[in-house]
Amino acid sequence: MTLHHAWLDDVRPNPYADQLSLGFRLLRFVRPLELEYRQYMSEDSFDLKRIALSVGMVLWLAFAVLDFSLIQGPQLWWMQGVRFSVLAMLIVCGFLVLQRKHVHLLVPLSLTCIGGLGLGAAAVVAIAHTVDTTYPYEGLLLVCMAAYFLVGLRLSEAIATSMLVLLAYVFLELLAGLPIPRLINNALFLLFGNLMGAVGCYLLEFKSREHFLVSRLMRVLADHDSLTGLHNRRSFNRQLERLWRQAQRESQSLALLLCDIDHFKAYNDCYGHQAGDNVLQRVGGVLADAARRPLDMSVRLGGEEFAVLLYDITDAQARERAEALRAALEKLGIRHERSTTAQSVTMSVGVACLLPAEEGDFSVLYERADRALYEAKAFGRNQVVA
């Protein structure tokens, strides 16, 4: 299958866009994304697995009842014994599947259920063929189709399970003494049915993986600034409110650094907007390095305004981090002839650090940082005010 998204050329590099560009015709992502996709599939296919298991148990019981009208003699009770054993296994697996605390066992349990159904069906057919060679064996194909389409297995898992069932069927039929020409005919029928199922499963998994990457990429684009790659204001507002509540529960401090590039309009007028965009990207790189911890966040609020949100940090540490940011930008030495503050691009930083348990609303943090930034700009720019 071809996979081309022209719009990816306009997207900043990120794992999802990179994987879409590279492609995944072998149905495999790079390891971190592969683990994320499998986790996504385990959660997304939970209801599908539950429904498939319920349907499988009902059909299994229906075929058990049907056996009484097709087979007579002691073989019938051997067949019922196999069906009862498989049903007991399905009930145990179903009990575990219904408990969401065993999500990590969903794939092994699914493989156990579909494999158990297939091996049980193969055994039932082989026993029946010892007395009646016309007993329908096509139900094995239903099990294989369930593996490919109904249980939410990946292609490799579905093929491995179905081939195991097919080999078990051939082996058991040989033991039962089914005539070789008839066995070859049955095996070819099941093999070609599996081939069609595998092709369909490949297409489904390919589209599933593509949907996973595109949906994750859309989430990234919705929450990040397209020019700098930093979080945008929408993402910042959501994170600030969430971290404020978390800091209240854990009695931790929260710091906000508001940053504004000095005389940026004059820089654009002098060097042009393309050069201005380049400056914004370099400032974004500086700020991104300042928010490496899991709960920290670097943000482009809009225009030349940026912010850094820091969790569990003291007032002195926040001021040090702000000063390091200001110095890092100045050290880049980006020439700015129109600046009345310095000969290079600089920024002013306002710092606020609060213990949320002592304040009522997270807007207080923003207001204090904004007031500090106003003072930094009013008293000469290129400085930090806390």
MIDREN-525617 format. One line per field, with one value per residue (C-alpha): residue in one letter; x, y, z. Coordinates in Angstrom, 3 decimals. Layout:
residues N
residu	(a;...)
u	(X;...)
v	(Y;...)
w	(Z;...)
END
This chain:
residues 386
residu	(m;t;l;h;h;a;w;l;d;d;v;r;p;n;p;y;a;d;q;l;s;l;g;f;r;l;l;r;f;v;r;p;l;e;l;e;y;r;q;y;m;s;e;d;s;f;d;l;k;r;i;a;l;s;v;g;m;v;l;w;l;a;f;a;v;l;d;f;s;l;i;q;g;p;q;l;w;w;m;q;g;v;r;f;s;v;l;a;m;l;i;v;c;g;f;l;v;l;q;r;k;h;v;h;l;l;v;p;l;s;l;t;c;i;g;g;l;g;l;g;a;a;a;v;v;a;i;a;h;t;v;d;t;t;y;p;y;e;g;l;l;l;v;c;m;a;a;y;f;l;v;g;l;r;l;s;e;a;i;a;t;s;m;l;v;l;l;a;y;v;f;l;e;l;l;a;g;l;p;i;p;r;l;i;n;n;a;l;f;l;l;f;g;n;l;m;g;a;v;g;c;y;l;l;e;f;k;s;r;e;h;f;l;v;s;r;l;m;r;v;l;a;d;h;d;s;l;t;g;l;h;n;r;r;s;f;n;r;q;l;e;r;l;w;r;q;a;q;r;e;s;q;s;l;a;l;l;l;c;d;i;d;h;f;k;a;y;n;d;c;y;g;h;q;a;g;d;n;v;l;q;r;v;g;g;v;l;a;d;a;a;r;r;p;l;d;m;s;v;r;l;g;g;e;e;f;a;v;l;l;y;d;i;t;d;a;q;a;r;e;r;a;e;a;l;r;a;a;l;e;k;l;g;i;r;h;e;r;s;t;t;a;q;s;v;t;m;s;v;g;v;a;c;l;l;p;a;e;e;g;d;f;s;v;l;y;e;r;a;d;r;a;l;y;e;a;k;a;f;g;r;n;q;v;v;a)
u	(0.000;1.146;1.266;1.820;0.665;1.792;0.733;3.442;5.952;4.544;4.597;7.444;9.407;7.854;7.665;4.207;4.961;8.335;6.739;4.072;6.799;8.883;5.903;5.168;4.391;5.738;3.222;5.900;6.747;9.928;10.017;8.600;5.693;5.135;4.721;2.378;0.316;-0.033;-1.166;-3.658;-4.971;-5.361;-7.528;-9.383;-10.317;-11.487;-15.203;-14.588;-12.865;-15.657;-18.346;-16.364;-15.916;-19.638;-20.588;-18.001;-19.429;-22.987;-21.974;-19.892;-22.922;-25.133;-22.774;-22.680;-26.474;-26.296;-23.883;-26.701;-28.539;-25.434;-23.446;-24.541;-22.569;-19.641;-17.912;-20.648;-19.649;-15.974;-16.981;-19.104;-16.187;-13.961;-16.635;-17.172;-13.417;-13.152;-16.254;-14.748;-11.585;-13.659;-15.545;-12.315;-10.782;-14.026;-14.023;-10.475;-11.215;-14.215;-11.971;-10.222;-7.390;-6.066;-5.740;-2.109;-3.377;-5.870;-3.642;-2.518;-6.108;-7.376;-4.782;-5.697;-9.412;-9.118;-6.439;-8.493;-11.569;-9.586;-7.876;-11.125;-13.005;-10.259;-10.483;-14.299;-14.196;-11.528;-13.534;-16.712;-14.937;-14.106;-17.797;-19.082;-16.737;-19.473;-19.484;-19.002;-15.479;-16.107;-16.581;-12.786;-12.775;-15.143;-12.616;-9.839;-11.969;-12.679;-8.923;-8.405;-11.350;-13.310;-10.837;-8.637;-5.431;-2.517;-1.804;1.195;-0.801;-3.791;-1.651;0.256;-2.964;-4.732;-1.766;-1.550;-5.212;-4.740;-1.709;-3.516;-6.488;-4.316;-2.515;-5.726;-7.396;-4.421;-4.836;-8.569;-7.862;-9.586;-8.854;-5.862;-7.627;-10.434;-7.941;-6.004;-9.233;-10.257;-6.796;-6.605;-10.050;-8.961;-5.593;-7.093;-9.687;-6.844;-5.057;-8.071;-8.434;-4.763;-5.034;-8.093;-6.448;-3.359;-5.463;-7.359;-4.218;-2.530;-5.454;-5.597;-1.934;-2.368;-5.380;-3.383;-0.520;-2.776;-4.975;-1.929;-0.393;-3.600;-3.511;0.080;-0.776;-3.806;-1.723;1.530;2.621;3.448;6.417;8.349;7.039;6.260;2.878;0.268;-1.979;-4.839;-2.618;-1.084;-4.446;-5.475;-2.146;-2.020;-5.424;-4.580;-1.201;-2.729;-5.165;-2.405;-0.133;-2.968;-3.425;0.301;1.191;3.815;4.839;4.182;6.228;5.411;8.005;6.519;9.011;8.813;11.377;12.601;11.867;10.705;8.541;11.590;13.511;10.816;10.759;14.526;15.244;11.894;9.359;11.270;14.237;11.789;10.360;13.882;14.409;11.153;12.304;15.663;13.953;11.640;14.681;16.095;12.806;12.289;15.569;14.248;11.260;12.672;10.916;7.621;5.348;7.175;5.983;7.354;4.732;4.417;1.498;1.414;3.582;6.820;5.329;6.454;5.994;7.609;5.540;7.569;6.257;7.709;10.337;11.395;11.241;15.038;15.294;12.651;14.599;17.797;16.033;14.687;18.120;19.643;17.050;17.719;21.477;21.161;19.297;21.730;24.628;23.254;24.310;21.520;22.289;19.597;20.605;17.267;17.301;17.749;18.586;21.479;23.174;21.633;18.198;17.289;14.221;12.573;11.250;8.631;8.616;5.904;6.128;3.235;2.106;-1.398;-2.760;-2.471;-4.247;-7.736;-7.458;-4.730;-5.281;-3.398;-0.182;-0.550;-1.431;1.658;3.973;2.457;2.984;6.599;7.113;5.657;8.155;11.042;10.119;9.458;12.840;15.109;14.272;16.753;16.297;14.442;11.938;10.300)
v	(0.000;3.523;5.992;9.658;12.742;15.923;18.054;16.433;18.665;21.599;19.829;20.234;17.021;14.802;11.015;10.640;12.739;11.027;7.565;8.597;9.838;6.673;4.372;1.031;-1.456;-4.254;-3.187;-2.126;1.226;2.319;0.756;3.630;4.159;0.411;0.089;3.092;1.623;-1.747;-0.027;1.992;-1.183;-2.964;-0.156;0.565;-3.055;-3.965;-3.817;-5.634;-8.504;-8.727;-8.879;-11.382;-13.631;-13.545;-14.348;-17.137;-18.786;-18.629;-20.155;-22.816;-23.884;-23.832;-26.186;-28.444;-28.769;-29.355;-32.259;-34.326;-34.367;-35.147;-37.754;-40.791;-43.217;-42.842;-40.329;-37.837;-37.815;-37.386;-34.383;-32.988;-33.469;-31.387;-28.708;-28.588;-28.214;-25.352;-23.687;-23.820;-22.200;-19.459;-18.745;-18.380;-16.112;-14.120;-13.546;-12.186;-10.057;-8.405;-7.211;-4.149;-4.512;-7.301;-5.091;-6.193;-9.774;-8.933;-10.085;-13.369;-14.099;-13.339;-15.668;-18.353;-18.056;-18.095;-20.780;-22.894;-22.543;-23.507;-26.523;-27.626;-27.329;-29.285;-32.046;-32.172;-32.422;-35.149;-37.203;-36.808;-37.877;-41.244;-42.124;-39.636;-38.088;-35.649;-33.870;-30.138;-28.905;-25.375;-24.076;-24.020;-21.256;-19.256;-19.489;-18.283;-15.362;-14.417;-14.310;-12.017;-9.659;-9.963;-10.320;-7.289;-9.265;-7.901;-9.616;-11.568;-12.876;-13.801;-15.658;-17.569;-18.639;-19.631;-21.608;-23.450;-24.392;-25.517;-27.687;-29.179;-29.987;-31.770;-33.753;-34.808;-35.788;-37.992;-39.706;-40.094;-41.775;-39.297;-40.241;-38.284;-36.811;-35.472;-34.153;-32.322;-30.804;-29.634;-28.289;-26.296;-24.830;-23.690;-22.458;-20.263;-18.988;-18.026;-16.284;-14.065;-13.405;-12.446;-9.952;-8.349;-8.273;-6.618;-3.854;-3.333;-3.147;-0.847;1.577;1.184;2.158;5.045;6.302;6.000;8.125;10.753;11.101;11.434;13.944;15.993;16.094;17.354;20.014;21.144;21.661;23.024;26.149;25.313;27.716;26.981;23.534;24.775;24.321;26.906;29.045;26.538;23.776;26.158;27.195;23.576;22.560;25.562;24.783;21.086;21.722;24.319;21.742;19.122;21.565;22.331;18.627;17.954;21.281;22.021;25.373;26.500;29.072;30.984;32.779;35.236;36.217;38.960;39.563;43.156;45.466;42.610;44.807;46.920;43.740;42.670;46.131;46.062;42.476;41.219;38.715;35.665;36.654;37.376;33.860;32.485;34.427;33.058;29.519;30.061;31.548;28.538;26.253;28.108;27.851;24.197;23.342;24.964;22.612;19.102;17.694;15.827;18.460;21.543;23.317;25.841;27.874;30.402;32.539;34.513;36.912;37.457;36.417;33.159;31.414;28.653;26.796;25.056;22.625;22.043;24.776;27.427;31.169;31.402;28.511;30.090;33.373;31.473;29.615;32.889;34.534;31.529;31.865;35.571;34.992;32.064;34.201;37.077;34.641;33.626;37.060;37.567;41.036;43.695;47.123;48.757;47.741;50.542;47.993;46.003;45.246;41.762;40.228;40.102;39.393;40.551;38.023;38.332;35.652;34.620;31.679;30.650;27.886;27.285;26.049;29.644;31.228;30.741;30.913;30.091;33.468;35.028;33.356;34.774;38.247;38.405;37.179;39.685;42.509;41.458;41.376;44.888;46.124;44.387;46.170;49.501;49.568;48.993;45.550;42.644;41.767;39.490;40.805;38.544)
w	(0.000;-0.714;2.104;1.321;3.175;1.403;4.358;6.498;4.710;6.700;10.073;12.536;13.181;15.864;16.342;14.781;11.698;11.268;11.382;8.862;6.530;6.920;6.463;8.141;5.403;7.618;10.296;12.728;14.318;16.023;19.482;21.636;19.234;18.891;22.666;22.704;19.855;21.588;24.773;22.736;21.075;24.417;25.748;22.509;21.759;25.276;24.430;21.142;22.950;25.494;22.784;20.698;23.744;24.535;20.920;20.815;23.932;22.569;19.222;20.945;23.004;19.897;18.069;21.130;20.950;17.185;17.712;19.273;15.940;13.856;15.828;17.820;19.985;22.401;20.077;20.915;24.575;23.701;21.583;24.428;26.813;24.540;24.210;27.986;28.611;26.088;27.541;31.038;29.694;28.002;31.226;33.227;30.570;30.323;34.083;33.888;30.800;32.449;35.287;33.853;36.361;34.121;31.018;30.581;30.150;27.393;24.527;26.179;27.208;23.698;22.190;24.714;23.903;20.124;20.225;22.595;20.380;17.291;18.850;20.470;17.171;15.373;17.987;17.763;13.954;14.029;16.557;14.481;11.300;12.823;12.427;9.829;7.243;6.163;9.537;8.754;9.315;7.985;11.505;11.773;9.190;11.395;14.217;11.910;10.644;14.253;14.886;11.894;12.340;15.595;18.444;17.781;17.302;15.315;11.984;13.286;16.264;14.095;11.525;14.204;15.930;12.716;11.397;14.725;14.408;10.788;11.618;14.614;12.396;9.808;12.531;14.280;11.012;10.174;13.540;12.890;9.552;7.240;3.593;2.290;-0.794;1.396;3.963;1.241;-0.051;3.441;4.257;0.998;1.651;5.127;3.835;1.118;3.566;5.909;3.050;2.378;6.094;6.371;3.501;5.069;8.490;7.000;5.467;8.733;10.848;8.345;8.540;12.316;12.621;10.228;12.212;15.444;14.078;12.498;15.595;17.868;15.452;15.382;19.163;19.070;16.481;18.477;21.624;20.150;18.336;14.726;14.497;17.690;18.648;22.169;23.800;22.807;24.989;24.854;26.187;28.757;30.208;30.639;32.196;34.528;35.976;36.333;37.989;40.295;41.675;41.935;43.778;46.212;46.953;47.353;49.033;46.370;44.935;41.376;39.465;36.289;34.176;31.666;28.961;26.359;23.585;23.836;20.887;18.703;16.464;15.700;14.843;12.374;10.792;10.364;9.324;8.019;9.289;8.077;10.227;13.045;12.753;12.982;16.216;17.640;16.847;18.540;21.605;21.597;21.653;24.660;26.559;25.666;27.410;30.577;30.914;30.791;33.858;33.256;34.839;33.524;30.387;27.897;26.052;23.273;24.382;21.145;19.166;21.065;24.424;26.036;29.370;31.411;34.008;36.727;39.336;42.810;42.770;45.274;44.686;44.544;42.086;39.871;39.780;38.950;36.125;34.747;34.870;33.127;30.343;29.914;29.825;27.397;24.868;25.222;24.759;21.344;20.137;17.600;16.237;16.809;15.570;16.392;20.048;22.556;25.249;23.788;20.459;20.412;20.940;24.640;26.706;29.899;32.409;35.123;37.819;40.249;42.646;44.882;47.179;45.743;49.065;50.278;47.305;45.907;42.113;39.594;37.875;40.814;39.631;36.128;37.396;39.638;36.898;34.464;36.953;37.418;33.635;33.332;35.905;34.129;30.892;32.599;34.361;31.384;29.909;29.580;33.226;35.615;38.148;40.700)
END
